[in-house]
Amino acid sequence: MNLSIDMKEMDNDIHVKVSGEIDAYTAPKLKESLQPVAEKENSQLIVDLSDVSYMDSTGLGVFVGLFKTVKAGGGELHLVGLSDRLQRLFDITGLGDIMNIDSKVKGGVE
């Protein structure tokens, strides 16, 4: 399955809607798309994952890298719209306690 990424920038807020599967084949595309906006100073990166049907450890690695990059620039990474399955993936790895994750979509791209 393909991965689609819809991005809208509004001042320092970057709203991203990700759809499809995040795995070893699609994770590089996700990283390549999000890394430049994550490097902006004081950015608020809001990633809506409500249409992500599958994610493996490669996807987790992309989000860990984004989290570190955004944090280093004084910004925040918000993950929203996680299914129970994705939420569990972040929780069992301990990332759910570190990252700003909300299962409800707030400010996501419609």
MILOLO-524897 format. One record per residue (C-alpha): residue in three letters; x, y, z; residue number from 1. Coordinates in steps of 0.5 Angstrom, whole numbers, plus 2048, in hexadecimal, padded with zeros to 3 digits. Example, Ala and Ser with C-alpha at 12.3 -4.5 7.8 and 13.67 -1.06 7.14 Angstrom:
BEGIN
REC  res    X    Y    Z    n
REC  ALA  819  7F7  810    1
REC  SER  81B  7FE  80E    2
% end
This chain:
BEGIN
REC  res    X    Y    Z    n
REC  MET  800  800  800    1
REC  ASN  802  807  7FF    2
REC  LEU  803  80D  804    3
REC  SER  800  813  803    4
REC  ILE  802  81A  806    5
REC  ASP  7FE  820  806    6
REC  MET  801  826  809    7
REC  LYS  7FF  82D  80B    8
REC  GLU  803  832  80E    9
REC  MET  800  838  812   10
REC  ASP  805  83D  815   11
REC  ASN  809  838  81A   12
REC  ASP  804  833  81A   13
REC  ILE  805  82D  815   14
REC  HIS  7FF  828  814   15
REC  VAL  800  822  811   16
REC  LYS  7FB  81C  80F   17
REC  VAL  7FE  815  80E   18
REC  SER  7FB  810  80A   19
REC  GLY  7FD  809  809   20
REC  GLU  802  804  80C   21
REC  ILE  808  806  80F   22
REC  ASP  80E  801  80E   23
REC  ALA  815  800  80C   24
REC  TYR  813  802  805   25
REC  THR  80F  808  806   26
REC  ALA  812  80B  80C   27
REC  PRO  818  80E  808   28
REC  LYS  812  812  804   29
REC  LEU  80F  814  80B   30
REC  LYS  816  816  80E   31
REC  GLU  818  81A  808   32
REC  SER  811  81E  808   33
REC  LEU  811  820  80F   34
REC  GLN  819  821  811   35
REC  PRO  819  828  80D   36
REC  VAL  813  82A  811   37
REC  ALA  815  827  818   38
REC  GLU  81C  82B  817   39
REC  LYS  818  832  817   40
REC  GLU  819  836  81E   41
REC  ASN  813  836  823   42
REC  SER  80F  832  81E   43
REC  GLN  809  82E  820   44
REC  LEU  808  828  81C   45
REC  ILE  801  824  81D   46
REC  VAL  801  81E  819   47
REC  ASP  7FA  81A  818   48
REC  LEU  7FB  813  818   49
REC  SER  7F4  811  818   50
REC  ASP  7F4  80E  811   51
REC  VAL  7FB  80A  812   52
REC  SER  7F9  803  812   53
REC  TYR  7FF  800  814   54
REC  MET  806  802  817   55
REC  ASP  80C  7FE  818   56
REC  SER  813  800  81C   57
REC  THR  815  803  816   58
REC  GLY  810  808  817   59
REC  LEU  811  809  81F   60
REC  GLY  818  80B  81D   61
REC  VAL  816  810  818   62
REC  PHE  811  813  81E   63
REC  VAL  817  813  823   64
REC  GLY  81C  816  81E   65
REC  LEU  816  81C  81D   66
REC  PHE  815  81D  824   67
REC  LYS  81C  81E  826   68
REC  THR  81D  823  820   69
REC  VAL  817  827  822   70
REC  LYS  819  827  829   71
REC  ALA  820  829  827   72
REC  GLY  81D  82F  823   73
REC  GLY  818  831  829   74
REC  GLY  812  82E  826   75
REC  GLU  80D  829  828   76
REC  LEU  80B  823  824   77
REC  HIS  804  821  825   78
REC  LEU  801  81A  823   79
REC  VAL  7F9  819  822   80
REC  GLY  7F4  815  81F   81
REC  LEU  7F8  80E  821   82
REC  SER  7F4  808  821   83
REC  ASP  7F4  803  827   84
REC  ARG  7F9  7FF  823   85
REC  LEU  7FE  805  822   86
REC  GLN  7FD  808  829   87
REC  ARG  7FF  801  82C   88
REC  LEU  805  801  828   89
REC  PHE  807  807  82B   90
REC  ASP  805  805  832   91
REC  ILE  809  7FF  832   92
REC  THR  80F  802  82F   93
REC  GLY  80F  807  835   94
REC  LEU  80E  80D  830   95
REC  GLY  807  80E  832   96
REC  ASP  80A  811  838   97
REC  ILE  80F  816  835   98
REC  MET  80B  818  82F   99
REC  ASN  805  81D  82E  100
REC  ILE  800  818  82C  101
REC  ASP  7F8  818  82C  102
REC  SER  7F4  813  829  103
REC  LYS  7EF  819  827  104
REC  VAL  7F0  81D  821  105
REC  LYS  7F1  824  823  106
REC  GLY  7F3  829  81D  107
REC  GLY  7F4  824  818  108
REC  VAL  7F4  825  811  109
REC  GLU  7ED  823  80F  110
% end
